[in-house]
Amino acid sequence: MTVWSFCPEQIQAKLKTIDIKNKGGRPDLIEYRKLWVDWIKDFSGCENKKQWAVSNGIHDAITNQVAYKSKSVDTFYIFSNDYKFYNVILGPYNYKFLTPNSIKSIRENSYIIVSQPNHEGKITDWFEPLKEQCRKTNSKIFLDCAFYGTTLGDTIDTSDPVFDAVAFSLSKNFLLGGWRVGIVFGDKLAPSLTVPIDHYYDYNYFNIAAVECGKIVLSNFKSTYITEVAKPIQLKYCVENNLKPADIWMWAFDSTGKKICITSSIQYKIQEELNK
């Protein structure tokens, strides 16, 4: 089941003010990184890792990091109910599917790609056991935080050494996937990620359109800009329609546990509240 947000009129208006440049420079990178660090404060810690990079959404970060880690990792793992694109990325490599009940089957020197909050609609109960198993097996996690900001009150300490890389984007939260606005932090990132922002290229071989979009959005709209308004509307809609709300505001579950995206049904009410 595909789940989507929407781009509020206020964000759309700000996007029209973006300054399109041919290339960026070091000042753009400094500002971009600082804005992201402030924006991800509820999942803070990863900003203290040794490296960072501009990424074209989170896909770009995963694709490059997986290729890099494939030289030293024995097995990749993904959860069977997580983002379906993961198995496409891992197609050329040795990978296996996990369920919450099979976490203890993770082998030594493995690499797990996982999203949190994830496609169960929340930060999952099995996330802590997953981290513990990875510590026991000398394995690492790529933490995909695409749904960051779509829940309220959630926190993760992303400084944990078990996280090889931690990535964020504006795609899921504000429906800005086409802009490819992302960032990734890690202690040993793929050179294909870090070289574009390196001094070797005068700090300007990165996607400046995405960076300019990020600078506008991150500086004007906090991560929970939609969520703080949407959650009460989601809860009311679920009561009226006999649905169980997910922690992520844009979806719910019916009586059979089937996931339903409710964005189209409630976004007009959210927009009305944002307009006040």
N, C-alpha and C positions, 0 to 999 in steps of 0.2 A: 504494500500500500504506500503510495507516494504521499508525502506530507509537505506542505508548503506554507509559507507565511504570506505577507503582502508588503508592498512598499508604500507607506503612508504619504499623503500629499505633501506633508511638511518636508520629508526627506527628498521627494521628487523635486520640490522647489529648490532645495539647496544644491542638488545635483546640476541644475542648470547654471550654477555659478562657478563650476569647476574650470580652472585655468588649464587648458590643454597645452602641454609643452612637448618639444621634440625629444628632449632628454632631461633627466633630473641630475641632481648632484648630491654631495655629502650633506648639505643642510636639509634637503628633503628627507634623507634617510634618518637623520637625527630626530627630526620632528615626528616622522612616521612612527619610529620605534617608541618614542616617549608617549605619544598618544595611545598606542596599543597597551603599553605597560599600565597606564592609568585606567584604561577601559576594561582590562581583564583582572582588576583588583580582587575579585572574588575567587579567582583561580590563580592567585599570585604565587610566585616562587620561581617559575621557569625563566623569568627575565634575568635571573642570576646565573643561568647556565652560561657556558663559555662562548657560545656562538648564537647567532640569529640570522635570519634571512627573510627577505621579501619572497613570498610564494604566490603563485597564481592560483588562489584558492587553496584548499587543503589537498586536493587531488595531486597537484604539482609537488607538494612537499612529500606526500606518501610515495609517489612514483619514484622520485629521485632517491629518497632515503632507503627504500626497499632495494633498489638496484645496488646501492652502495653497500648495504648490510648483507646482501646475498653472498658476498665474497667470504664472509666469516660466520654467518648464521647457519645452523643445521636445518631448522624447521621453522616455517612461518605458521602462525595460527590466526584465524578470525572466527568470530561467533556466527553461527548459522543464521541468526535473526538480526544481524547488524547490517550495515550499509552494503547493498548488493554490488557496488562497484569494486569493493575490496577484492573479490575473487577474480575480477577482470584484471586488476593490477597484478595479482599474484599468479596469473596464468602460467608464466614461464618458469615459475619457481616451485620448490617443494613446499606445499602448504597443506594444512589440515583444518577441518572445521571443529569448533568447540561448542559445547553447551554449558550452562552453569554447573551441571552435574559432572562434567568431564574435565573440569579445571585441573584436577590433580594428575591428569594424564600428560600435562605439558612436560616435554622432555628438556634435558640439559641443553643450554646454549640455544634457546629458541627466541623468537621475536613475535610479539602479539600486537596486532593492530586492533584497536578498540575505540569506540566513541563513548563519551560520557558528557552530558546526559545522552542516552542512546535510544534506539528504536523500541525500547520497552516504555518509552515516554518519561524517563526519569534517570537519575543516577542510580544504578542498579545495586541491589543488596549483595551481589556477588563480586563487586568491584574490589573490596578489601581482600577477600580470599584470593582473587586473581593476583593482586600485587604480592601477597605473601608467597604464593606458589612460584612466582617469577623470581623472588629473592632466593628461594630455596634451590632453584635450578639454574641460577646464573643467567636468567633470561631478561629481556628488556621489552618495554611497551612503547609503541607509538600511540600517543593519546590524541585523538581527534576530538576537538572541542567545538565542532561546527554548531552545536545547539546551545552553546554558551549564551546566556542572557535570555533564553526562552522559558526559564523557570525562575522562581523566586526563593531566595534564602539558601541556595546551594553554594557550597564552598568546596574546593579541592586544593590541597597543598601540592602544587605542581613542581616544587623543588625536589621532590623525592627522587633519588638516584635511579630508581627502577624505571623512570621515564627516560627513554633514549631521546625522544623528541616530543614536543607538545606544540600543536598547531591550532590556529584560530582563523576564522574568516567572517565576512559579512554576508555570506550567501544565504544561509538558513534563516538568520534573524530578521533581515530586512529585504529578503528576496532580491539580492544584488549579485546573483551568481554570475551573470554575464560580465560583470566588472572585474572578476577574479582578484578580489581584495583579500589578501591573506598574509600571515606571518607565521614563522616557525622558530622555536627555540630548541637548542640542544647542546650537549657537550662535544659531540663529534658529528657534525652534519656533513652530508655529501658535498664535496667541492662544487658539484654542478648547481647546488643551491647557493653557496656562499660566494663563489667567484663573481657573479653579476654585481655584487655590492662591494667588491674589493677595490683597493686602491689601484690594482693592476689595470682596471678599466676606468680609472678616474671616478670611481663610485657612481657610474651612470649607465651601467648596462642592465638595468632592471626595468620593470613595467611601470613607467612613470604615470600612465593614465590611471592604473589601479592605485598607485600611491596618492595621487591627487584626490581621487575619490575617497580614499581612506581618511585623508587629512580633513576633508570637509565633513564627512559623516561622524567620525570618531570624536571630533572636537565639538559637535553640536548635539549629538544624541547618545545618551548613555545606553549601556547594553540592555537594560530593562525598559527602555522607552516605550515599546509596545506592550510588553508583558505586564507592567504595573496596571495598565488600563484593561488589558485583555483578560486577566485571570478572573475578576469578578463576573465578567460577561460570559466567559467560558463556563463557570460554575453554575450560573443561572440557566444557561442554555441546556446544560446536562441534566439538571433537575427537571426541566420542562419536557425533556425528550427521553427520559429514562436511560441516561448514559452515565458511564463512570468517567470522570475527568482524569486525564493524565497530568503529571506535573508540568509537562510542556504544554503551553496554553493552546496550541493549534490543533490538538487532537484529543479524541475520547475513545472509549471502548463500549461496544454494545453488550447485550446480555450474554453473548457467546464468547466474548473476549476479542472480537474482531476490532481492529484499529480503524478509526474513521477520522479523516481530516475534516474539521469543522470550520476552517478558515473562511470559506466562501459564504457560510451561513451567518457568521458573526462579524466579519470585517467592517461592514458598514456601520455597525454600532460602535466598534472600536474607533473608527475614523471620526464619528460624531463626537465621541468623548475627547479625542485628541484635538478636535477643533475648538473646544471650549476654552 
